[in-house]
Amino acid sequence: MTEVMRGIRILEVAEHTFVPAASAILSDWGADVFKIEPVERGDAMRGIMSTGGLGLGGSDGWHPLLHHSNRGKRSLALDLSVQEGVDIVYKLAATCDVFLTNKLPAVRAKLRIDVDDIRAANPNIVYVRGSGYGSRGPDADRGGYDILGYWCRSGVAYGAKPVEVDTIPAQPAPAYGDSIGAMTIAGGISAALLHRERTGEAPVVDVSLLATGMWAMGAAIALSHELNHPWGQMPVGADVGNPLTATYRTADDGWLQLSCLQGFRYWPETCRVTGLTELIEDERFAEPEAFAAHTGEARAILAARFAEATLAEWKTRLADFRGQWAPVQDPIEVTSDPQVVANGYIVDAESAAGKKHPLVATPVQFDGSPSPTRRAPEFNEHGDAILTDDLGMDWDTVVDLKVKGVIA
């Protein structure tokens, strides 16, 4: 594996998932990430031990959400409300390439870790701000989670709402928008480092959950304005004019999604793999115009046929189908998908107790290899080593800071 970020040092003062997951990606790519945590409690994510009614933190202390967004980092617990704690941040910043935070503007100013503060310690550092709604405007100082900025405010939830349901759907997964936004931040950091290398100028990088959600909805937003109608879902079972761009239920209540945009072109092949060869020359479907006029009938025929066999059987029958299709899989099924396994899209990380747990690999590969990963740090796991080895503090000074409560 090519560690494209080897030698890059990142200083993170952030919590939860949106921003920390960005440096987790860069850690998997080889960067050295210092994670600063509040001395009295650590990252707030450490306290979230249940989600959706599911208990987290097993016998070996594995917390999936924490490890997803903090893999491979080094943890140092500091009290940033006192000058001695902030001074340590400045000393670390002087050795780093990137400073990464999701603290609100008022908090950054109070803690003295805003752009000018950090740049006074290191004028060449890339300063990165992750926010709910952007760095300007009336809500710049308002906190926001991904369900608010990414999912609801950006138009994503509206676009995902089924017509038949009189409520707004929740995000399909915890940290859903956070994780997509984190990949966006990682890309922005990479571009900023390239710009610094070429020009000597270190940019300030801004990424918000709102902007990331709007980018995901970008095509729909553009279409909505052209059509003067907000983009949304069609009614379930609506005839979209192509029976080969539809979802079909199988005999065991599985689902298949067909996405053959050139429906008539793939109709004969569809008839072959579904055992409906008599329909190839059927006058209702034999010519493009007739096919377009009878799409509802074609869809009903296909629905009946797909309902006759299980999802596993259809996977076998469709193995050599030249058209485009995919099974609908749950988050457990996807981990054993042959394509997932072949490409290394799931990697293992060891807990502190030595037990292996699966994590999704970062979605970018270099030189054909998935990026390996490591577990997230225990609270303040690397505090003493960072202070003595990285910053050169003597042990008496470290002990004094511990006594004062500046460090854990």
Protein Blocks (a to p, Z undefined) as FASTA:
>chain_A
ZZfkgoiacddddehjlmmmmmmmmmmnopacdddddfklopfklmmmbgehiaehifno
pafklmmmmgoiacddddfkbfklmmmmmmmmmmpmbdcdfbdfklmmmnopafklmmmm
omkbccddddfkojedjklmpccdfklmmmmmnommmmmpcfklgcdcddfbehklmmmm
mmmmmmmmmmmmmmmmmnopacdddddfklmmmmmmmmmmmmmmmnopacddddehiaeh
iaklccdddfkopacddddfblmlmmmmmmmmnopammmmpmklmpmklmmmmmmmmmmm
mmmmmmmpcfklmmmmmmmpcbdcdddddfklmmmgmklmmnopaccdddfkopacdddd
dfbdeehiacdddddddehklmmmmmmmmnopafklmmmmmmnomaZZ
